[in-house]
Amino acid sequence: MADRKLKVTLTKSLIGLSPRQEATVKALGLRRMNQSALHDDTATIRGMIAKVPHMLRVSHEA
């Protein structure tokens, strides 16, 4: 699974999030709206994405 990549894009503002959710988004490397980051497709990254699915758009990269 780790050989695949996930492109994670922040679609909403961090304003109003709980501190834990905000820390999760920042740990994914996202600071601004519409900013994207590439991550390996691992259970850890998927767990982080699952904590804030309403804030992110996730797509698979080759």
C-alpha positions as CSV (number, residue, x, y, z in Angstrom):
1,M,0.0,0.0,0.0
2,A,2.9,2.4,0.7
3,D,3.9,2.5,-2.9
4,R,0.8,4.5,-3.8
5,K,0.5,8.2,-3.1
6,L,-2.4,10.2,-1.9
7,K,-2.9,13.9,-2.8
8,V,-4.6,15.7,0.0
9,T,-6.1,19.1,-0.5
10,L,-7.4,21.5,2.2
11,T,-10.8,22.7,1.0
12,K,-12.0,24.7,3.9
13,S,-10.6,27.2,6.3
14,L,-9.0,26.1,9.6
15,I,-11.0,28.8,11.5
16,G,-13.4,27.3,14.0
17,L,-11.8,23.9,14.2
18,S,-11.0,22.3,17.5
19,P,-7.3,22.5,18.4
20,R,-6.9,18.7,17.9
21,Q,-8.4,18.9,14.4
22,E,-6.3,21.9,13.5
23,A,-3.1,20.1,14.7
24,T,-4.1,17.1,12.5
25,V,-4.5,19.2,9.4
26,K,-1.2,21.0,10.1
27,A,0.6,17.6,10.6
28,L,-0.6,16.7,7.1
29,G,1.4,19.7,5.9
30,L,-1.6,21.9,5.1
31,R,-1.6,25.5,6.1
32,R,-3.8,27.4,3.6
33,M,-7.0,26.7,1.7
34,N,-6.5,24.9,-1.6
35,Q,-3.0,23.8,-0.6
36,S,-2.1,20.2,-1.5
37,A,0.4,17.7,-0.1
38,L,1.5,14.3,-1.3
39,H,1.7,11.4,1.2
40,D,2.3,7.7,1.1
41,D,-0.9,5.7,1.3
42,T,-0.4,4.3,4.8
43,A,-2.7,3.5,7.7
44,T,-1.4,6.4,9.7
45,I,-2.1,8.9,7.0
46,R,-5.6,7.4,6.3
47,G,-6.3,7.7,10.0
48,M,-5.4,11.4,10.0
49,I,-7.6,11.9,7.0
50,A,-10.5,10.1,8.7
51,K,-10.4,12.6,11.6
52,V,-11.1,15.6,9.4
53,P,-12.8,14.3,6.2
54,H,-15.1,17.4,6.0
55,M,-12.0,19.6,5.4
56,L,-10.2,17.6,2.8
57,R,-10.3,16.3,-0.8
58,V,-8.3,13.2,-1.3
59,S,-7.3,11.7,-4.7
60,H,-4.9,9.0,-5.8
61,E,-1.7,9.8,-7.5
62,A,0.2,7.4,-9.8
